[in-house]
Structures are given as structure tokens and as C-alpha cells.
Amino acid sequence: MDYKQMAKQIVDAVGGNENISGLTHCVTRLRFVLKDASRADVNAMKTMDGVIGVAIQGGQHQVIIGKEVEDVFEEAVKLVDANSIMDVVDEQLDDIDEKKNFWDGLTSTISGIFAPCLPVFAACGVLKGLLSLCTGLHILNGTEGVYSVLYAIADAIFYFFPIIIGASAAEKFKLNKYVGMVIGASMMYPSLIEAASSGEPFTFLGIPMMLSNYSSTVFPSIIAVYLASKLNKISAKICPKTIAYFGVPFLTLTVTVILSLFIVGPLMTYVSYGLATIMNAVYNFSPLLCALLIGGPWIVIVMLGLHWAFIPVFMVEFMQVGYSSMMGLLGSNQFAVAGSLLAVGLKSSEEKMKNLGISTGVTCLLGISEPGIYGVLLPLKKPFVTSIIAGSLGAIPGALLATKVYAAGASGIFGFPSNMNPAGVDAGFYGALLQAALGFALGFVLTYLFAIPKKEK
């Protein structure tokens, strides 16, 4: 594939260099922020070789390419003002966020905060799952030096999450990321954690302060950093320029951390507990109903970008109870999509669709589903529907056997270690295997028998 030529065609199709305000990329997509969206020729992009599809979400024109996206991105940035592109992206997205409705703005903010952390979060989740597998199979007993070192790597992001998410939130809210990190670190400083654990009264200037252990929390650090981003602007206005270099962060940090320990932290702790309680109540009401309602439609939720609203809630579950029951019902949809794609690949009469179905089906088994969804299932329509049905029906074993996810890891076959109970292999792990197998089988059979048209477009 000629990445240089492909990048030039895409840049021309979005209106040329002069129409691009910003460009970035994720795992499978080029993400453009355009000055004039009407100048973009979406249909032309969809017909280009190598382009799987185009989505317009969150104020961005997202060109779906697949695993070659980074190669195309490297060529595309040579055609754009690469020196200022990332800053301009942030500014343009802020302008766009102001024009969005509340829900779009919320999901855009959440995605901007969590997206940079998720690859590392997934990697640590896989490692944590593998350690659970090793202890469950008695390969390790949990006391060896090798276990201690690997567990420290796997658990660090969970324990120190306020610091990590503080840095990410600071970048999203245009605050010095080191200020965000210090805010998160201050809220979980060892002496404060010790005071919170002791149960003894704690006062600040004679005023009672309700301390909590904020390690492994999600919301307190995010809200505190958002507050700091506002206070930082005020501090910059009132602080004399001669001492602004240290005076602005001094005022921002001091006021933010004190207010957070007094108000933000306790309030967000109650909110976190409340969200976890609500999710558990929904799941406990009927795990089977949850499986049918979200097992397959989760594909649609992800496509619409609504999954970002669930991610912080899932993380709260992890931090509060050590696992997520609802995430345990989502494993079948990835395999249902893979089964549908392979069915298309094996039965399709057109060579291009046959190759695309098989290649994206294998990729989907490895955890990347977007190329298959946008390049195969959506254009053919019926396979998309059968994959959703298969995803919901496939989740039934997970509901019946109480499958859980103990660490947010990868998708596809690399996700199974995350279903391993740290205490050892249980019925939930077998439920994860069964729902994956059932989702894959149903996706393949339903698509092969009922969903592939005689003549694909």
C-alpha cells in the first residue's frame, strides 16, 4: 500500500491543508478537525482503497483505516502544519464542545481523559489476569520475588490511579499536567491515608476534615483537577508577574487540595459508592436481562461513542469491589462479530469481500473490531444485525455462571485472563469461555445461513 499517496488523497478529500485545523489518530482512525465541514467529500473517502469507512463524531471527521493508521498518519502530518497541530486540535475541540449538547460534551470530555490511559490500563489488566491464572494453576504461590515484581507492575496503575488520571485530566482541562499529578498524589499521601484508616478525628485549623483513602479512586482526582483548572486562571490574574512562575501553581495547588479534601473528595466518594450500588442493583435484579440488553447492543453503544459514559462507572466498580459484573457480560459480542465476519469471508462470492471478511475476522479475535464493523458488517447490514443478536444470546452463559472481569484488560482472546478470579478458577471463568464460544458460533451460523446477500454491494 502506498501510504504517501493514500494520505494525499485523504487530505485532498477533507478540503486540503488549508481546511484542516487539527489532526490526530487512535488505534484505527485518522481524526480530523475541519474549519469547514461542508468542504469534506465523505463519499470520495469511503471509496478509496484502504479506507474502511468514515464517521463524523464529536466534531471530528474520523477516517477508519485499521492497523495501518499510524503509517498513513505519519505521511498525512507531512502535508499539514505539524508543529502546531496538537495545540490547534485541543482549541478547536473546545470550541466544538461549546456547541454540543450536554451529553455530547460529557462523553467527549470523558473520552479525552480516559483514552490516553486505556492502553496501559489494558496491558496491566492482562498482566494481572495472567498472574491470577498462574496462582490458580499453582504455577506461582504469590510469595515469590517474581510474583511480587510482576504484581507491582500490574497493580501500580490501579493503586496510583488518582495520580495518573490527574495528569490526563490536567491535559484535557489545559492545566500543567504536573499540577494534576501533585493534586492526585496529595490526596493519597501516606500520612493522610494512615490518618483516614485510624478512625481518629482529624482537623485542619480546628475544622473537622473527613479523610478517606483515595488510592484506587476515579472521580475525586478528576473533579479536583477541573476545579484547579479554573482556580489556575484566577491565580494567574491576581498573582504578581514577578512571582507568577511559582506563585500561580502555589495558589492553585494549595487552594485546590484543601477544598478537595474538605468537599470534593468526600462528595465524590459518596457518588462513587452510589454508582457502584446502582449498577450492582441492576445486575442483581436480573443478570439474564442485562445480558440480553447489553451483550449484543454494546457494539452499537461503542459505535455511537456512548461507551465513554460507562467506562468511569466500570472503573468505580473495580475500585470499590474489585471486579465488574456488568463487564463480564460484554465478552460475547467481540466473538459474535468475529464469527459474523468469518462467515462473510467464507461465503461471500466477491474476492475483495471474502479477503476483507477473513482478515478483519482474525483481527477481531485479537481484539480490534472496528475495521470489520465499518468495512464489512455495516455495509452489508444483515450481518451487523445477526452479530448483535448473537452477542446478546451468547452472553447468557456469562449471566448464568456469574462471569466477572477482575481487571480491565484487552478484548478478544487476550481478554480471558481478566476473567480469572484471583482466588482461583471458578464458574465465572468457564462462563467467559462458554459465552465467547457461543457468541462466535451463533454469529457464524446466523450470518452464514441468513444474512449474506447473493450480490454484495
Sequence and secondary structure as in RCSB ss.txt:
>XXXX:A:sequence
MDYKQMAKQIVDAVGGNENISGLTHCVTRLRFVLKDASRADVNAMKTMDGVIGVAIQGGQHQVIIGKEVEDVFEE
AVKLVDANSIMDVVDEQLDDIDEKKNFWDGLTSTISGIFAPCLPVFAACGVLKGLLSLCTGLHILNGTEGVYSVL
YAIADAIFYFFPIIIGASAAEKFKLNKYVGMVIGASMMYPSLIEAASSGEPFTFLGIPMMLSNYSSTVFPSIIAV
YLASKLNKISAKICPKTIAYFGVPFLTLTVTVILSLFIVGPLMTYVSYGLATIMNAVYNFSPLLCALLIGGPWIV
IVMLGLHWAFIPVFMVEFMQVGYSSMMGLLGSNQFAVAGSLLAVGLKSSEEKMKNLGISTGVTCLLGISEPGIYG
VLLPLKKPFVTSIIAGSLGAIPGALLATKVYAAGASGIFGFPSNMNPAGVDAGFYGALLQAALGFALGFVLTYLF
AIPKKEK
>XXXX:A:secstr
  HHHHHHHHHHHTT GGGEEEEEE SSEEEEEES GGG  HHHHHTSTT  EEEEETTEEEEE  TTHHHHHHH
HGGGS TTTHHHHHHHHHHHHHHHS HHHHHHHHHHHHHTTTHHHHHHHHHHHHHHHHHHHTTS  S SHHHHHH
HHHHHHHHHTHHHHHHHHHHHHTTS HHHHHHHHHHHT HHHHHHHHH    EETTEE      TT SHHHHHHH
HHHHHHHHHHHHHS GGGHHHHHHHHHHHHHHHHIIIIIHHHHHHHHHHHHHHHHHHHHH HHHHHHHHTTTHHH
HHHTTGGGGTHHHHHHHHHHHSSBTTGGGSHHHHHHHHHHHHHHHHH SSHHHHHHHHHHHHHHHTT  HHHIII
IIHHHSHHHHHHHHHHHHHTHHHHHTT  BSS   SGGGGGGGGS TT   HHHHHHHHHHHHHHHHHHHHIIII
I  SS  
